[in-house]
Amino acid sequence: MMYVGTSADIKVKRKYHSEDQGSKTKTKPVGNVLLACLQVACEIWTVYRIIILLSRERLLLVHQRLQSTLT
């Protein structure tokens, strides 16, 4: 069985086919977007880790002060 499309389908197929011939790297913009998302995720993770480390330091200082006042 053969697919019979409308003239609009054929025009769309021809358009994308001609664009594919012009540029060999069709997925390059998608790769750039994924790389940018990965960089943002790494920056968010780094900030999160810094916040966690700073809060741990604060908790340790508060704990040490409490121990020194209790003894």
N, CA, C and O atoms as a GROMACS GRO file, in nm:
protein
  284
    1MET      N    1   0.084  -0.118   0.000
    1MET     CA    2   0.000   0.000   0.000
    1MET      C    3   0.089   0.124   0.000
    1MET      O    4   0.188   0.131   0.073
    2MET      N    5   0.054   0.219  -0.079
    2MET     CA    6   0.136   0.339  -0.096
    2MET      C    7   0.066   0.459  -0.032
    2MET      O    8  -0.055   0.475  -0.045
    3TYR      N    9   0.143   0.542   0.036
    3TYR     CA   10   0.087   0.661   0.100
    3TYR      C   11   0.066   0.768  -0.006
    3TYR      O   12   0.158   0.803  -0.080
    4VAL      N   13  -0.055   0.819  -0.012
    4VAL     CA   14  -0.084   0.927  -0.105
    4VAL      C   15  -0.111   1.052  -0.022
    4VAL      O   16  -0.210   1.058   0.052
    5GLY      N   17  -0.023   1.151  -0.033
    5GLY     CA   18  -0.039   1.273   0.045
    5GLY      C   19  -0.100   1.385  -0.037
    5GLY      O   20  -0.114   1.376  -0.159
    6THR      N   21  -0.137   1.488   0.033
    6THR     CA   22  -0.192   1.606  -0.034
    6THR      C   23  -0.079   1.687  -0.093
    6THR      O   24   0.039   1.660  -0.067
    7SER      N   25  -0.112   1.785  -0.171
    7SER     CA   26  -0.008   1.870  -0.231
    7SER      C   27   0.065   1.949  -0.124
    7SER      O   28   0.183   1.980  -0.140
    8ALA      N   29  -0.004   1.983  -0.014
    8ALA     CA   30   0.062   2.056   0.096
    8ALA      C   31   0.166   1.967   0.162
    8ALA      O   32   0.274   2.014   0.196
    9ASP      N   33   0.135   1.837   0.181
    9ASP     CA   34   0.233   1.744   0.238
    9ASP      C   35   0.356   1.734   0.150
    9ASP      O   36   0.469   1.732   0.199
   10ILE      N   37   0.334   1.728   0.021
   10ILE     CA   38   0.446   1.714  -0.072
   10ILE      C   39   0.532   1.840  -0.068
   10ILE      O   40   0.654   1.830  -0.072
   11LYS      N   41   0.471   1.959  -0.061
   11LYS     CA   42   0.547   2.083  -0.054
   11LYS      C   43   0.630   2.089   0.074
   11LYS      O   44   0.745   2.132   0.072
   12VAL      N   45   0.572   2.045   0.186
   12VAL     CA   46   0.645   2.045   0.312
   12VAL      C   47   0.762   1.949   0.304
   12VAL      O   48   0.872   1.981   0.349
   13LYS      N   49   0.739   1.831   0.248
   13LYS     CA   50   0.848   1.734   0.235
   13LYS      C   51   0.959   1.789   0.147
   13LYS      O   52   1.077   1.772   0.179
   14ARG      N   53   0.924   1.852   0.038
   14ARG     CA   54   1.026   1.910  -0.050
   14ARG      C   55   1.104   2.020   0.021
   14ARG      O   56   1.225   2.031   0.005
   15LYS      N   57   1.034   2.101   0.099
   15LYS     CA   58   1.099   2.211   0.170
   15LYS      C   59   1.203   2.157   0.268
   15LYS      O   60   1.317   2.202   0.268
   16TYR      N   61   1.163   2.060   0.350
   16TYR     CA   62   1.258   2.005   0.446
   16TYR      C   63   1.369   1.928   0.378
   16TYR      O   64   1.483   1.929   0.425
   17HIS      N   65   1.338   1.863   0.267
   17HIS     CA   66   1.441   1.790   0.194
   17HIS      C   67   1.545   1.886   0.138
   17HIS      O   68   1.664   1.858   0.144
   18SER      N   69   1.501   2.000   0.085
   18SER     CA   70   1.596   2.097   0.030
   18SER      C   71   1.678   2.162   0.142
   18SER      O   72   1.795   2.194   0.121
   19GLU      N   73   1.617   2.183   0.260
   19GLU     CA   74   1.693   2.240   0.372
   19GLU      C   75   1.797   2.141   0.423
   19GLU      O   76   1.907   2.181   0.462
   20ASP      N   77   1.763   2.012   0.423
   20ASP     CA   78   1.858   1.911   0.469
   20ASP      C   79   1.978   1.904   0.377
   20ASP      O   80   2.090   1.881   0.424
   21GLN      N   81   1.959   1.924   0.249
   21GLN     CA   82   2.071   1.920   0.157
   21GLN      C   83   2.163   2.040   0.177
   21GLN      O   84   2.284   2.030   0.156
   22GLY      N   85   2.107   2.152   0.219
   22GLY     CA   86   2.188   2.272   0.236
   22GLY      C   87   2.277   2.267   0.358
   22GLY      O   88   2.391   2.315   0.353
   23SER      N   89   2.229   2.211   0.467
   23SER     CA   90   2.309   2.208   0.589
   23SER      C   91   2.326   2.064   0.636
   23SER      O   92   2.228   1.991   0.656
   24LYS      N   93   2.449   2.025   0.652
   24LYS     CA   94   2.478   1.888   0.695
   24LYS      C   95   2.459   1.871   0.845
   24LYS      O   96   2.427   1.762   0.892
   25THR      N   97   2.479   1.979   0.922
   25THR     CA   98   2.470   1.971   1.069
   25THR      C   99   2.334   2.023   1.114
   25THR      O  100   2.323   2.136   1.162
   26LYS      N  101   2.232   1.942   1.098
   26LYS     CA  102   2.096   1.982   1.133
   26LYS      C  103   2.076   1.986   1.284
   26LYS      O  104   1.996   2.066   1.334
   27THR      N  105   2.148   1.901   1.359
   27THR     CA  106   2.126   1.891   1.503
   27THR      C  107   2.217   1.985   1.582
   27THR      O  108   2.216   1.980   1.706
   28LYS      N  109   2.294   2.068   1.518
   28LYS     CA  110   2.386   2.155   1.590
   28LYS      C  111   2.316   2.252   1.685
   28LYS      O  112   2.361   2.265   1.799
   29PRO      N  113   2.208   2.320   1.645
   29PRO     CA  114   2.140   2.408   1.741
   29PRO      C  115   2.086   2.331   1.862
   29PRO      O  116   2.088   2.382   1.974
   30VAL      N  117   2.038   2.210   1.840
   30VAL     CA  118   1.988   2.129   1.952
   30VAL      C  119   2.103   2.096   2.045
   30VAL      O  120   2.086   2.097   2.167
   31GLY      N  121   2.220   2.066   1.990
   31GLY     CA  122   2.337   2.038   2.072
   31GLY      C  123   2.378   2.158   2.154
   31GLY      O  124   2.416   2.145   2.270
   32ASN      N  125   2.370   2.277   2.093
   32ASN     CA  126   2.404   2.399   2.166
   32ASN      C  127   2.307   2.423   2.281
   32ASN      O  128   2.347   2.466   2.389
   33VAL      N  129   2.179   2.397   2.257
   33VAL     CA  130   2.079   2.415   2.362
   33VAL      C  131   2.103   2.316   2.475
   33VAL      O  132   2.094   2.352   2.593
   34LEU      N  133   2.133   2.192   2.440
   34LEU     CA  134   2.160   2.092   2.543
   34LEU      C  135   2.284   2.127   2.623
   34LEU      O  136   2.288   2.110   2.745
   35LEU      N  137   2.386   2.176   2.556
   35LEU     CA  138   2.508   2.217   2.625
   35LEU      C  139   2.481   2.334   2.719
   35LEU      O  140   2.532   2.337   2.831
   36ALA      N  141   2.401   2.429   2.675
   36ALA     CA  142   2.367   2.543   2.760
   36ALA      C  143   2.287   2.497   2.882
   36ALA      O  144   2.310   2.545   2.993
   37CYS      N  145   2.194   2.403   2.861
   37CYS     CA  146   2.117   2.350   2.974
   37CYS      C  147   2.208   2.278   3.073
   37CYS      O  148   2.190   2.289   3.194
   38LEU      N  149   2.304   2.203   3.020
   38LEU     CA  150   2.397   2.132   3.107
   38LEU      C  151   2.482   2.230   3.188
   38LEU      O  152   2.508   2.207   3.306
   39GLN      N  153   2.527   2.337   3.125
   39GLN     CA  154   2.606   2.438   3.195
   39GLN      C  155   2.525   2.504   3.305
   39GLN      O  156   2.576   2.526   3.415
   40VAL      N  157   2.400   2.537   3.277
   40VAL     CA  158   2.314   2.599   3.378
   40VAL      C  159   2.291   2.502   3.493
   40VAL      O  160   2.293   2.542   3.610
   41ALA      N  161   2.270   2.375   3.461
   41ALA     CA  162   2.249   2.275   3.566
   41ALA      C  163   2.373   2.262   3.654
   41ALA      O  164   2.361   2.249   3.776
   42CYS      N  165   2.490   2.266   3.594
   42CYS     CA  166   2.615   2.258   3.672
   42CYS      C  167   2.631   2.381   3.762
   42CYS      O  168   2.674   2.369   3.876
   43GLU      N  169   2.596   2.498   3.710
   43GLU     CA  170   2.606   2.619   3.792
   43GLU      C  171   2.508   2.614   3.909
   43GLU      O  172   2.542   2.652   4.021
   44ILE      N  173   2.386   2.566   3.883
   44ILE     CA  174   2.288   2.554   3.992
   44ILE      C  175   2.337   2.455   4.096
   44ILE      O  176   2.324   2.479   4.216
   45TRP      N  177   2.394   2.343   4.051
   45TRP     CA  178   2.445   2.242   4.144
   45TRP      C  179   2.558   2.300   4.228
   45TRP      O  180   2.565   2.274   4.348
   46THR      N  181   2.647   2.377   4.166
   46THR     CA  182   2.759   2.437   4.239
   46THR      C  183   2.708   2.534   4.345
   46THR      O  184   2.756   2.531   4.459
   47VAL      N  185   2.614   2.618   4.310
   47VAL     CA  186   2.557   2.712   4.407
   47VAL      C  187   2.489   2.636   4.520
   47VAL      O  188   2.501   2.673   4.637
   48TYR      N  189   2.418   2.531   4.487
   48TYR     CA  190   2.351   2.449   4.588
   48TYR      C  191   2.452   2.389   4.685
   48TYR      O  192   2.432   2.391   4.806
   49ARG      N  193   2.561   2.336   4.632
   49ARG     CA  194   2.665   2.277   4.718
   49ARG      C  195   2.729   2.383   4.808
   49ARG      O  196   2.755   2.356   4.925
   50ILE      N  197   2.753   2.501   4.755
   50ILE     CA  198   2.810   2.609   4.836
   50ILE      C  199   2.716   2.645   4.950
   50ILE      O  200   2.760   2.664   5.063
   51ILE      N  201   2.587   2.655   4.920
   51ILE     CA  202   2.489   2.688   5.024
   51ILE      C  203   2.487   2.579   5.131
   51ILE      O  204   2.483   2.609   5.250
   52ILE      N  205   2.490   2.453   5.089
   52ILE     CA  206   2.491   2.342   5.185
   52ILE      C  207   2.616   2.347   5.272
   52ILE      O  208   2.607   2.330   5.394
   53LEU      N  209   2.732   2.371   5.211
   53LEU     CA  210   2.856   2.377   5.289
   53LEU      C  211   2.854   2.494   5.386
   53LEU      O  212   2.898   2.479   5.501
   54LEU      N  213   2.804   2.609   5.343
   54LEU     CA  214   2.798   2.724   5.433
   54LEU      C  215   2.701   2.699   5.548
   54LEU      O  216   2.728   2.738   5.662
   55SER      N  217   2.589   2.635   5.520
   55SER     CA  218   2.494   2.608   5.627
   55SER      C  219   2.552   2.507   5.726
   55SER      O  220   2.525   2.515   5.845
   56ARG      N  221   2.630   2.411   5.677
   56ARG     CA  222   2.696   2.316   5.768
   56ARG      C  223   2.796   2.388   5.858
   56ARG      O  224   2.804   2.360   5.978
   57GLU      N  225   2.872   2.480   5.798
   57GLU     CA  226   2.968   2.557   5.878
   57GLU      C  227   2.896   2.637   5.986
   57GLU      O  228   2.942   2.643   6.100
   58ARG      N  229   2.786   2.698   5.950
   58ARG     CA  230   2.709   2.774   6.049
   58ARG      C  231   2.658   2.684   6.160
   58ARG      O  232   2.667   2.719   6.278
   59LEU      N  233   2.606   2.569   6.122
   59LEU     CA  234   2.556   2.476   6.223
   59LEU      C  235   2.667   2.430   6.316
   59LEU      O  236   2.646   2.418   6.437
   60LEU      N  237   2.784   2.406   6.262
   60LEU     CA  238   2.897   2.366   6.346
   60LEU      C  239   2.937   2.478   6.441
   60LEU      O  240   2.966   2.452   6.558
   61LEU      N  241   2.939   2.601   6.392
   61LEU     CA  242   2.973   2.714   6.480
   61LEU      C  243   2.871   2.731   6.591
   61LEU      O  244   2.907   2.753   6.707
   62VAL      N  245   2.743   2.721   6.557
   62VAL     CA  246   2.638   2.733   6.658
   62VAL      C  247   2.650   2.620   6.760
   62VAL      O  248   2.635   2.642   6.880
   63HIS      N  249   2.677   2.501   6.712
   63HIS     CA  250   2.691   2.386   6.801
   63HIS      C  251   2.811   2.405   6.896
   63HIS      O  252   2.801   2.377   7.016
   64GLN      N  253   2.922   2.453   6.842
   64GLN     CA  254   3.040   2.477   6.926
   64GLN      C  255   3.013   2.585   7.030
   64GLN      O  256   3.056   2.573   7.144
   65ARG      N  257   2.943   2.690   6.991
   65ARG     CA  258   2.910   2.797   7.086
   65ARG      C  259   2.819   2.745   7.196
   65ARG      O  260   2.836   2.779   7.313
   66LEU      N  261   2.722   2.663   7.159
   66LEU     CA  262   2.633   2.607   7.260
   66LEU      C  263   2.710   2.517   7.357
   66LEU      O  264   2.687   2.521   7.478
   67GLN      N  265   2.800   2.438   7.304
   67GLN     CA  266   2.878   2.350   7.391
   67GLN      C  267   2.967   2.432   7.484
   67GLN      O  268   2.983   2.398   7.601
   68SER      N  269   3.027   2.539   7.431
   68SER     CA  270   3.115   2.620   7.515
   68SER      C  271   3.036   2.694   7.623
   68SER      O  272   3.088   2.714   7.733
   69THR      N  273   2.914   2.734   7.594
   69THR     CA  274   2.835   2.803   7.696
   69THR      C  275   2.781   2.705   7.800
   69THR      O  276   2.760   2.742   7.915
   70LEU      N  277   2.757   2.581   7.759
   70LEU     CA  278   2.706   2.482   7.854
   70LEU      C  279   2.814   2.427   7.946
   70LEU      O  280   2.782   2.382   8.056
   71THR      N  281   2.939   2.430   7.904
   71THR     CA  282   3.046   2.375   7.989
   71THR      C  283   3.113   2.479   8.074
   71THR      O  284   3.205   2.448   8.150
   0.00000   0.00000   0.00000
